[in-house]
Amino acid sequence: MSKQVWAEELPSGNWSARYRHPITRRKERAGSHPSEDAALAAARKAVRELVRLYNGDPDLSPVSGAPTLAEYAAEAIDALPHVRPSTRKRYHSIARQLVKHFGDRVRVDQLDESSARSVVAAANRAGLSHSTCEGRVTVLGHIVDQAGRDGYTTVRSVDWQVPLPTEVRRQRELLDNDTVGLLTCAMPYRLWVAILVSRDTGLRISEVAGLRVQDVNLARRLLRLVGSFDPDGVWREHTKGHRAGIELPLTRRLTAALEHHIRNNVRQGQTWLFAYPDGEPVGIRNMRAAFDRARTVAGVPDAVWHDMRRTLLTTLSDEGTPLQHLQALAGHANPKTTRNYIQRVRAEDLARWTDTIDRPTTPPEPPTRHLVAV
């Protein structure tokens, strides 16, 4: 006969308590625990309580075989395949919010579409954003689907028809040259050029952080995009949009700034363009943290790194750059995505055309080409 209790290590480092049901002989779980000994103790306790329950112990009330959401959520998220560590960490945080919403006694077999709708309703009352609400419904769906794979429920999140709150896109302010100058002044000395790189080439922060010294060709005024860092600090030889390998032109001011940066901040044999004195790359998180401090100093606390990319595409569009060229520069697979990046028409742009209505009208001149001189 197979063993009655055991423990399995999870990707997060915790241990899952497992046991075989003394009556049905099905494999069951008893939550996630920080150590193997704690998991084994929890599994033994679950078996003892089941034995007492089936022996008619009056001190125990009948319970469902499914665990509660509080017990099962962490284990279900740890079991998700192909999830980045940073995403898994965010899912755990969202799961704790779900447990707070539903309480400690709700079992996973009680979760269904109405549960998801209650999450949306609570998010609407709290005034949460569309993305926050969508994240909570997504994590709830992952937990329910994992419970289905473990045999605790027959509900599938793919069958849910849950209306999410309408996302209202706020018009963002473009960053003019004065604001960009203030941001560069407020950034650390070895990172101020990163602002100009993103502003003049449209690179994402992950792509800027992943630039190598050998990717910069000052003589030809070209920047070769080879790879990028992911949120977990791993450099990968591809970028979002699969545009790795393309060459981007450098503006004159960016060429001069990069020449100054390489001369003063890049040591002999250094790999990364933006690195610490020991040669380690700055990475996305530290670069974004530096930008968050700089935007406060520069007086634009609502600015985000992506605004520089949006500013470049909008500026080039105003100058008459064809959409297909903007799409190639941004690395978008779909031109609709590029249109979303281009800021909508501003009021002063419309005024240039509506002002023509107020111009005085002049009577048309009579045609002369059909008149014959007498």
C-alpha positions in Angstrom: 0.0 0.0 0.0 1.3 3.5 -0.8 2.2 5.9 2.0 -0.6 7.7 3.8 1.0 11.1 4.2 3.9 12.9 2.4 5.1 16.4 1.4 5.9 17.9 -1.9 8.2 20.9 -2.5 6.7 23.8 -4.4 8.4 26.3 -6.7 8.1 29.0 -4.1 10.1 27.0 -1.6 7.1 26.0 0.6 5.9 22.4 1.1 2.5 21.0 0.1 1.0 18.7 2.7 -0.4 15.6 0.9 -2.3 12.6 2.2 -4.5 9.8 1.0 -8.1 9.9 2.1 -8.7 7.0 4.6 -12.0 6.2 3.0 -12.0 7.2 -0.7 -8.2 6.6 -1.1 -8.0 9.8 -3.2 -4.9 11.9 -2.9 -5.8 15.2 -1.1 -4.0 18.4 -0.1 -3.8 20.1 3.3 -2.4 23.4 2.4 1.0 25.0 1.9 3.6 25.2 4.7 7.0 26.7 5.2 8.8 23.4 6.0 8.6 19.7 5.2 8.0 18.8 8.9 5.1 21.3 9.2 3.6 19.9 6.0 3.8 16.4 7.3 2.2 17.4 10.6 -0.6 19.1 8.8 -1.2 16.0 6.7 -1.3 13.7 9.7 -3.7 16.1 11.5 -6.0 16.1 8.4 -6.1 12.3 8.4 -6.8 12.1 12.1 -9.7 14.5 11.8 -11.2 12.5 8.9 -10.9 9.3 10.9 -12.7 11.0 13.9 -15.3 12.4 11.5 -16.1 9.0 10.0 -16.1 7.4 13.4 -19.0 9.7 14.4 -17.1 12.1 16.8 -19.8 14.6 17.9 -17.2 17.3 18.3 -16.6 17.4 14.6 -19.0 18.8 12.0 -19.2 17.5 8.5 -17.0 19.5 6.1 -16.5 19.4 2.4 -13.5 17.6 1.0 -12.4 20.8 -0.7 -10.0 23.2 1.1 -10.8 26.8 1.8 -9.6 29.6 -0.4 -7.2 30.8 2.3 -5.6 27.3 2.5 -5.5 26.6 -1.2 -4.8 29.9 -3.0 -1.0 30.0 -2.5 -0.7 26.3 -3.5 -2.8 26.9 -6.6 -0.6 29.8 -7.7 2.6 27.9 -7.1 1.3 25.1 -9.3 0.8 27.5 -12.3 3.2 26.6 -15.1 5.2 29.0 -17.3 4.7 32.0 -14.9 7.6 34.5 -14.3 8.7 34.8 -10.6 7.7 38.5 -10.6 4.2 37.6 -12.0 3.8 34.8 -9.5 4.7 37.2 -6.7 2.0 39.6 -7.9 -0.5 36.8 -8.1 0.2 35.9 -4.5 -0.5 39.5 -3.5 -3.8 39.5 -5.4 -4.7 36.2 -3.8 -4.4 37.7 -0.4 -6.8 40.4 -1.4 -9.2 37.8 -2.6 -9.0 35.9 0.7 -9.7 39.2 2.5 -12.7 39.8 0.2 -14.3 36.3 0.6 -13.2 35.5 4.2 -11.4 32.5 5.7 -14.3 30.0 5.5 -15.2 30.0 1.8 -14.2 26.7 0.1 -12.8 26.6 -3.4 -15.8 24.5 -4.6 -18.1 27.4 -3.7 -16.4 29.8 -6.1 -18.2 30.4 -9.4 -19.2 33.1 -11.8 -21.2 34.9 -9.1 -18.1 35.1 -7.0 -16.2 36.8 -9.8 -19.1 39.2 -10.2 -18.9 40.1 -6.5 -15.2 40.8 -6.9 -16.0 43.2 -9.8 -18.8 44.9 -7.8 -16.4 45.4 -4.8 -13.8 46.9 -7.1 -16.3 49.3 -8.6 -17.4 50.5 -5.2 -13.8 51.0 -4.2 -13.1 52.9 -7.4 -10.3 50.6 -8.5 -8.9 50.7 -12.0 -9.8 48.4 -14.9 -6.4 46.7 -14.8 -6.7 46.0 -11.0 -10.2 44.6 -11.4 -9.1 42.4 -14.3 -6.1 41.1 -12.3 -8.3 40.0 -9.5 -10.7 38.2 -11.8 -7.8 36.6 -13.6 -6.2 35.2 -10.4 -9.6 34.0 -9.1 -10.0 32.1 -12.4 -6.5 30.6 -12.1 -7.4 29.3 -8.6 -10.7 27.9 -9.7 -9.2 26.2 -12.8 -6.4 24.6 -10.6 -9.1 23.4 -8.2 -10.8 21.8 -11.1 -7.6 20.0 -12.2 -7.3 18.7 -8.6 -10.9 17.4 -8.6 -12.3 19.9 -6.1 -14.8 21.6 -8.5 -16.3 21.3 -12.0 -16.5 25.1 -12.5 -14.3 26.5 -15.3 -13.4 30.2 -15.6 -13.6 30.0 -19.4 -17.4 29.8 -19.1 -17.7 33.0 -17.1 -19.3 36.1 -18.6 -18.1 38.7 -16.2 -18.4 42.4 -17.4 -15.4 44.4 -16.3 -15.6 48.2 -15.7 -15.0 50.3 -18.8 -11.4 51.6 -18.9 -11.3 55.3 -19.4 -8.0 56.2 -21.1 -6.7 59.4 -19.7 -5.0 61.8 -22.1 -1.3 61.9 -21.1 0.8 65.0 -21.4 3.7 64.9 -23.8 7.2 65.6 -22.5 8.6 68.8 -24.1 12.3 69.4 -24.4 12.5 71.5 -21.3 10.9 68.7 -19.2 13.2 66.1 -20.8 16.2 68.4 -19.8 14.9 68.6 -16.2 14.6 64.8 -16.1 18.2 64.3 -17.3 19.5 66.7 -14.7 17.7 64.9 -11.9 18.8 61.4 -12.9 22.1 59.9 -11.5 25.2 60.8 -13.5 25.6 57.4 -15.0 21.9 57.2 -16.0 21.0 60.6 -17.4 21.8 59.5 -21.0 19.2 56.7 -20.7 16.5 59.4 -20.8 17.8 60.7 -24.1 18.1 57.2 -25.5 14.5 56.5 -24.9 13.3 59.9 -26.0 15.2 59.9 -29.3 14.9 56.3 -30.3 11.6 55.2 -28.7 13.2 52.2 -26.9 11.3 50.7 -23.9 13.0 50.7 -20.5 13.7 47.0 -20.8 15.5 47.6 -24.1 17.5 50.6 -22.7 18.6 48.6 -19.7 19.7 45.7 -22.0 21.9 47.8 -24.3 25.6 46.7 -24.6 28.6 48.9 -25.3 29.2 47.0 -28.6 25.7 47.8 -29.8 26.5 51.5 -30.1 28.2 52.7 -33.4 29.1 56.4 -33.0 30.9 56.6 -36.3 27.8 55.5 -38.3 25.4 57.1 -35.7 23.5 53.8 -35.3 22.2 51.8 -32.4 21.8 48.1 -32.8 19.0 46.5 -30.7 19.9 42.9 -29.8 18.2 42.0 -26.5 16.5 43.2 -23.4 16.1 42.5 -19.7 13.0 40.9 -18.3 11.4 42.1 -15.0 13.4 39.4 -13.2 16.7 40.8 -14.3 17.5 38.1 -16.9 18.9 39.3 -20.2 17.3 37.6 -23.2 18.4 37.8 -26.8 15.0 39.0 -28.0 12.7 42.0 -27.4 9.0 42.7 -27.3 7.7 42.6 -30.8 10.6 40.4 -32.0 12.5 43.3 -33.5 15.9 42.2 -32.2 18.7 42.9 -34.7 17.3 46.1 -36.2 19.5 49.3 -36.3 18.1 52.6 -35.2 19.5 56.0 -36.2 20.9 58.3 -33.6 20.2 62.0 -33.4 23.1 64.4 -33.2 22.4 65.3 -29.6 22.1 61.6 -28.6 25.3 60.8 -30.4 27.2 63.5 -28.5 25.6 62.4 -25.2 26.5 58.7 -25.8 30.1 59.8 -26.7 30.3 61.7 -23.4 28.8 58.8 -21.4 31.1 56.2 -22.9 34.2 58.4 -22.3 33.3 59.1 -18.7 31.2 56.1 -17.4 32.2 53.1 -19.4 35.4 51.2 -18.3 37.7 49.1 -20.5 36.1 45.7 -21.2 32.7 46.8 -19.8 29.8 44.8 -21.3 26.7 46.9 -20.4 26.1 50.4 -21.5 24.4 51.3 -18.2 26.2 49.6 -15.4 27.6 50.1 -11.9 31.3 50.6 -11.2 31.7 46.9 -10.7 30.3 46.2 -14.1 26.9 44.8 -13.0 24.0 46.1 -15.1 21.7 48.6 -13.6 18.6 46.7 -14.6 15.0 47.7 -15.1 14.0 48.1 -11.4 16.9 50.3 -10.4 16.5 52.4 -13.6 12.8 52.9 -13.0 13.4 53.7 -9.3 15.9 56.4 -10.3 13.3 57.8 -12.8 10.6 57.8 -10.1 12.9 60.0 -7.9 13.9 62.2 -10.9 10.3 62.9 -12.0 9.5 64.3 -8.5 12.5 66.5 -8.6 11.7 67.6 -12.1 8.2 68.6 -11.1 6.4 66.0 -13.2 5.3 63.4 -10.6 2.7 61.8 -13.0 5.3 61.1 -15.8 6.1 57.5 -16.7 9.0 56.2 -18.7 6.7 55.2 -21.5 5.8 58.9 -22.0 9.1 59.4 -23.8 8.2 56.7 -26.3 4.8 58.2 -26.8 6.3 61.7 -27.2 8.7 60.6 -29.9 6.0 58.8 -32.0 3.6 61.8 -31.6 6.2 64.3 -32.6 7.3 62.3 -35.7 3.6 61.9 -36.6 3.1 65.7 -36.4 6.0 66.1 -38.8 4.3 63.9 -41.3 6.1 60.6 -40.8 4.2 57.8 -42.6 2.5 55.3 -40.3 4.5 52.3 -41.6 7.7 54.1 -40.6 6.4 54.8 -37.1 5.4 51.2 -36.8 8.8 50.0 -37.8 10.5 52.4 -35.3 8.2 51.3 -32.5 8.4 47.6 -33.3 4.7 47.0 -33.4 3.3 44.0 -35.2 -0.1 45.8 -35.7 -0.4 49.4 -36.9 -3.4 49.8 -34.6 -1.0 49.6 -31.7 1.0 52.4 -33.2 -2.1 54.5 -33.6 -2.8 54.1 -29.9 0.6 55.4 -29.0 0.2 58.5 -31.2 -1.4 61.2 -29.0 -4.8 62.2 -30.2 -5.3 65.5 -32.1 -4.8 68.4 -29.8 -7.1 71.5 -29.6 -4.6 73.8 -31.1 -4.2 71.4 -34.1 -8.0 71.5 -34.7 -8.0 75.3 -34.4 -5.7 75.6 -37.4 -8.5 74.1 -39.5 -11.6 75.6 -37.8 -10.2 79.1 -38.1 -10.6 78.8 -41.8 -14.4 79.1 -41.2 -14.0 82.6 -40.0 -12.0 83.8 -43.0 -13.9 86.4 -45.1 -15.4 84.9 -48.2 -14.6 86.5 -51.6 -16.9 86.2 -54.6 -15.6 83.9 -57.3 -14.0 85.5 -60.3 -15.9 85.1 -63.6 -14.4 82.5 -65.9 -12.4 84.1 -68.7 -11.1 81.2 -70.8 -14.3 80.9 -72.9 -14.5 84.7 -73.6 -13.6 85.7 -77.1 -12.1 89.1 -77.7 -14.1 91.2 -80.2 
